[in-house]
Amino acid sequence: MKHFKITFEPDNKQITIHSGASILEAAGQAGIVLNTICGGKGTCGKCEVILKENERQVPACQYKIESDLAVTIPQGSRYFEQKILDYGIDTKTDSSICTKYHKADVTGNIFGLAVDIGTTTVVGKLLDLKDGGTLATQAVINPQVKFGDDCLSRIAYAQTDEKLAELQKVIIDCLNEIIGQLCQQVSAVPDDIYEVSIVGNTTMNHIFLKLPVTQLGQAPYKAYNLDAKETLASDLGLNVNSIANVHTAENIAGFVGADTTIETS
């Protein structure tokens, strides 16, 4: 299969991609997020780019690459930058969590990871489980926006096992990048992370766990599963300690997820 060089301006980024790929896919490979309100179906007209060779405007999601290209991305076609809420209320950790690992002869750092997977943004916090203190925070745009910027677009995309697995891989890769950035901030290593807690709306929860989402887009909009779950991080492909547990809080309803849950005492 032939491969071609694609140069994006004014970003001055160049990537190589196989023939038949779309400019949207190439932009994603270059780390450039475009507006794709319709989920890449070619109906919204929000991802138009300019081919520098002839100044022709084309939809990035529909244009197939068959030669080297230089592409200009207008500001209006870029996914908008926005303020990400990356702060909250710090709490103290139950010391029994650390005791569990000390009994298992774990030495050194005992860190936890708390993540809010939003439809638009993802925020991660690295915590010291010895005292519950926040060590570092990292916030990014959810890279799934290239499949559509709302839950219904993602649900429509994930109608097959293959597409659902693709969406899951995108968010797992995103979390692994966040983990790397958090650890870099405090000179730690991912192996120091023994507990992971994930919240999100019901759609984001199901995609993260690779649970069916088709029923969420159809009346009466029921979740496949509302239960809290515990999963080994290694089973999900998260780059943390191999014995780490991943806790996902219970959802409330089809469109009311764990991200709205508040613990009271």
Backbone hydrogen bonds, N-H to C=O, Kabsch-Sander energy under -0.5 kcal/mol:
donor,donor_aa,acceptor,acceptor_aa,energy
4,F,17,I,-2.9
6,I,15,I,-2.9
7,T,69,L,-2.6
8,F,13,K,-3.5
9,E,71,V,-3.0
12,N,8,F,-1.3
13,K,8,F,-1.7
15,I,6,I,-2.3
17,I,4,F,-2.3
19,S,2,K,-2.5
20,G,65,I,-3.0
21,A,18,H,-1.5
23,I,60,A,-0.7
23,I,63,Y,-1.4
24,L,60,A,-2.2
26,A,22,S,-2.1
27,A,23,I,-2.7
28,G,24,L,-2.2
29,Q,25,E,-2.1
30,A,26,A,-1.5
31,G,28,G,-1.3
32,I,27,A,-3.0
33,V,31,G,-0.5
34,L,32,I,-0.6
35,N,77,S,-2.8
39,G,36,T,-1.8
49,V,58,V,-2.8
50,I,72,T,-2.8
51,L,56,R,-2.9
52,K,50,I,-0.7
52,K,70,A,-2.5
54,N,51,L,-0.8
55,E,51,L,-1.8
56,R,51,L,-0.8
58,V,49,V,-2.5
60,A,47,C,-1.5
62,Q,59,P,-1.3
63,Y,59,P,-1.8
64,K,62,Q,-0.5
65,I,21,A,-3.0
69,L,5,K,-2.3
71,V,7,T,-3.5
72,T,50,I,-3.0
73,I,9,E,-2.6
77,S,74,P,-1.4
78,R,75,Q,-1.4
79,Y,33,V,-2.3
85,L,83,K,-0.5
86,D,84,I,-0.8
90,D,88,G,-0.6
97,I,94,D,-1.8
99,T,95,S,-2.1
100,K,96,S,-1.9
101,Y,97,I,-1.1
102,H,98,C,-2.5
103,K,99,T,-2.3
104,A,100,K,-0.7
105,D,102,H,-1.7
106,V,101,Y,-2.4
107,T,105,D,-0.5
111,F,192,D,-2.8
112,G,127,L,-2.6
113,L,195,E,-2.4
114,A,125,K,-2.5
115,V,197,S,-2.8
116,D,123,V,-2.6
117,I,115,V,-0.6
117,I,199,V,-3.1
118,G,116,D,-1.0
118,G,121,T,-2.5
122,V,140,V,-2.9
123,V,116,D,-2.0
124,G,138,Q,-3.0
125,K,114,A,-2.7
126,L,136,A,-2.6
127,L,112,G,-3.1
127,L,125,K,-0.5
128,D,133,G,-2.7
129,L,110,I,-2.1
129,L,127,L,-0.8
131,D,128,D,-1.3
132,G,128,D,-2.8
133,G,128,D,-0.5
135,L,126,L,-3.3
136,A,126,L,-1.2
138,Q,124,G,-2.5
140,V,122,V,-2.5
142,N,120,T,-2.9
145,V,142,N,-2.0
146,K,143,P,-1.3
147,F,144,Q,-2.4
148,G,145,V,-1.7
154,R,150,D,-1.5
155,I,151,C,-2.7
156,A,152,L,-2.4
157,Y,153,S,-1.7
158,A,154,R,-2.2
159,Q,156,A,-0.5
159,Q,157,Y,-1.0
164,L,160,T,-2.5
165,A,161,D,-2.3
166,E,162,E,-1.7
167,L,163,K,-2.2
168,Q,164,L,-2.3
169,K,165,A,-2.4
170,V,166,E,-1.9
171,I,167,L,-1.7
172,I,168,Q,-2.5
173,D,169,K,-2.8
174,C,170,V,-1.8
175,L,171,I,-2.4
176,N,172,I,-2.3
177,E,173,D,-1.8
178,I,174,C,-2.3
179,I,175,L,-2.7
180,G,176,N,-2.1
181,Q,177,E,-2.3
182,L,178,I,-2.8
183,C,179,I,-2.5
184,Q,180,G,-1.9
185,Q,181,Q,-1.6
186,V,182,L,-0.9
186,V,183,C,-0.5
187,S,184,Q,-0.8
188,A,183,C,-2.7
192,D,189,V,-2.5
193,I,190,P,-1.9
194,Y,111,F,-2.7
194,Y,192,D,-0.6
195,E,111,F,-1.0
196,V,245,N,-2.3
197,S,113,L,-3.0
198,I,247,H,-3.0
199,V,115,V,-2.4
201,N,117,I,-0.6
205,N,201,N,-2.7
206,H,202,T,-2.4
207,I,203,T,-2.4
208,F,204,M,-2.4
209,L,205,N,-2.0
210,K,206,H,-0.5
210,K,207,I,-0.9
211,L,206,H,-3.3
216,L,213,V,-1.5
217,G,213,V,-0.6
217,G,214,T,-1.5
218,Q,215,Q,-1.1
221,Y,218,Q,-3.5
222,K,215,Q,-0.5
229,K,248,T,-2.1
231,T,246,V,-2.3
233,A,244,A,-2.3
235,D,232,L,-1.0
236,L,232,L,-0.9
236,L,233,A,-0.8
237,G,233,A,-1.1
238,L,233,A,-2.1
240,V,238,L,-1.9
241,N,190,P,-0.8
241,N,193,I,-1.8
244,A,241,N,-1.9
245,N,194,Y,-1.5
246,V,231,T,-3.0
247,H,196,V,-3.6
247,H,245,N,-0.6
248,T,229,K,-2.6
248,T,246,V,-0.5
249,A,198,I,-1.2
251,N,226,L,-1.7
252,I,256,V,-2.3
253,A,256,V,-2.4
256,V,253,A,-0.9
258,A,200,G,-1.2
259,D,200,G,-0.9
260,T,257,G,-1.5
261,T,258,A,-1.4
